[in-house]
């Protein structure tokens, strides 16, 4: 587990920097009315749009853990299905991740799959799988 019950990041992970390419989009929402709107929440005396720094750190840490374990899973999947292309293996992995973790955004899943593909040296076109999945 990467965080305790209070949602705090383990001390070993607190120093990990969230890379610039990690998705930071907030949750998409629909608000009624004719005027333009944005979703914000009141947190510690301020209105916050998108994830707080702590929430972003937790989301990054969870995604980073998948980038460490999924390359071995993908290689095993490819050895069990030698007729599958590397793109099909990555697509299958991403879809399984999406089904298992409903709270992961489409952008986060795409980020994980892209990092796994890079680790394995496989070609991958990001942004093709997660249509209909919320961006944040």
N, C-alpha and C positions, 0 to 999 in steps of 0.2 A: 504494500500500500504506500502511496506516495504522500499522503497527507493524513493528518489526524482527524478526529471527529469534528474539530472546529474549522476545518478547511485550511489549516496552516500547512505550508510546505515543509517537509522534513528538512532538518538543518543541513544535511548533505547536499540538498538541491537548491537551497536559497540563493547560492551564489551563481547559479546557472543563468546565463543571459539568454533572453528570448531573442532569437535571430530576427533580422529585419524581414526575412521572407515568410515568417510564420503569420498565418491569418489573424487579423485583429478586428474583423468586422463584428459588429454587435448583432444581436438577434433582430431578425426582420419581424415587423409587426404590422397589423392593419388597424388603423384608427379611423373611426367614422367622422364624417364632416367634410366640408368643402375647403377649409383652410389647410395649408401644408402643415404637417406634424412630424415629430420625431419621438421615439420612445426613449425616455430617461427614467432613472430611479433616484430616489433620495437616499444617499449613503454618507454617513458621517458628516452631516451638515452641508452636503453639496449635491447637486444634480450630476449624475454620471451617465454618459452615453457610451454604451459598449461595456466591455469587461473592465473591472478594476485591475490594477497591476497584480494583485494577489490572484485573482481569478485567471488572468492571462498566464501567470506563472504556473498555476495548477494545470491548465489546459495544455500548455506547452510540455510540461513534464510528462503528462499522460501520453501525449502523442509521441514524444521522444522515446519513451519506453517501447512503444510499438515499433519504431524504426530500428530498435536494437534486436527485437525478437523475430520480426516478420521476415527478414531475409532467409533465415534457416527454414521457416515454414514454406516460403515460396520455392526454395530449392527442393524441399521434400515433395511439394505438390507437383513440381515439374518432373521429378523422378517417377512419381506414381502415374503421371499422365504425360508420357513422352510425346504424344501427338499434339499436345496443347502448345500454342505459341507463347512466348514470354508475355505478350500483351494479354492473352487470355488468362494466364496465371495471375497477373497483376490485377486484372479486372475482377476475377473471382475473389481474390484476397480483399480488394476494396469493398466489394459487395458484402462479403462476410463481415467485415469490420462495420459496415453501415448497419447491417441487421443486428449485430450484437450490441452496438453502442449507439442508441437512438439519440443521445445528447451530443454526439460529435457532429459538427457541421460538415456540410459537403466540402467546404474549403479545407477544413482540417483533415478530412479523409484523403482528399487529393494531395495535400502536403505530405502526409505519411506515405502514401503510395509512391509519390515522386521521389522521396528520400530513399525508400526501399529499392526502387528501380536504379537509382544512382549508385547505391551501395553494391548492387549486383552487376552493374555495368550493362543493364538492359535498357533498350530504347523505350521511351514512354512519352505520350503526349498528354500533359495534364489538362484537366478540365473537361474531359469527355464523359465521365461516368455519372456524376451525381446530380443530374438534372432533377429538379423538383425537390431537392434537399435544401433546407434553409442555409443561407450563406453564413450565418453566425449563430 
